[in-house]
Amino acid sequence: MSPEISNIFRKFIESTSVRGVSRILKSSNRVLRVLWVLAVVYCAAMLVYQLSRIVNQYLRYEFSTVTKEDIWSNTVRQSINKQGI
């Protein structure tokens, strides 16, 4: 990676407001730094996975139609409604 891209990437990590990302550089322990990288990558992967599932579910547009056969004629229903008034 070129030094210019590395500096831009470092500035982004230092100044971003995303929780945990800045701790990648601030951490003095190498093990903690690796754990922070894994945590951030895992969270980003889960975000992409959940977003893709939601979009796929929306695009499938699953719906169900319930139909009922009406055994009463309109005149009978209207007469029942008028008697109830």
N, C-alpha and C positions, 0 to 999 in steps of 0.2 A: 504494500500500500504506500502511496506517495506521502511525503511529509505534510503536504497541504491538506490532503484528505484526512490524514491522521489528526492534524490540528483541529480541523472542522469537527470531526467526530468527537474529539476530546472536549471541545467547547460546548457541543451539544449535550454531552453527558453531564458536564459540570453545571449547566444552567437549566436543564429541563426540570419541569415540575412533576414529572411522573415519579411516583413513590418508588424508592429503591434503586433507581438507575444511577443517581449521583453517588450512592454508596459503593458502587463498583470501583470508582477511582479513589474515594475517601478511605476505603478499608485498607489498613496497613498489613493485615494478615492475608497471605495468598489463598488460604483455604476459604476464608470468609469472602474474598473477592470472587472465587469460583462459585461459591454457593449463591452469591447475589446474581451473578451472570445466569446461573441455571434457573433461579427463581424468576428473573425477568423474562427469560426466553420461554419458560413454561407458561407464565401468565399470558404472554403474547400469543403463544400457540393455542391456548385455551380460548382466548378472545376470538381468534380467527375461526376456530372450530365451532364455537357456539354461534357466531355470526353466520357462518355458512349453513348451519342447520336451520336457523330461523329463516334465512332467505329461501332455502329449498322448501321448507314447509309452507311458506307463504306462496311460493310460485306453484306448488302443487294444487293449492286451493281445494282442499278436501271439503266436501259438504255432503249432507244427506238430505234427501227429500222424503217426507212422510206424506203419504196419501191415505185418505180415508174415504170410504164409500158412504155417501149420505143416503140412508134408507128412508128418510122423511122427505116428503115433497115440500115444496116451498109454501103451498097453501096450508098444510098442517103446521109447519113451523110458525108461519105468520099468525095462525089462529091461536097457537099456544102462547105466543108472545103477547097477543092482544088480551087474552084472558088473564094473564099475570099482571096486567096493568091496573 
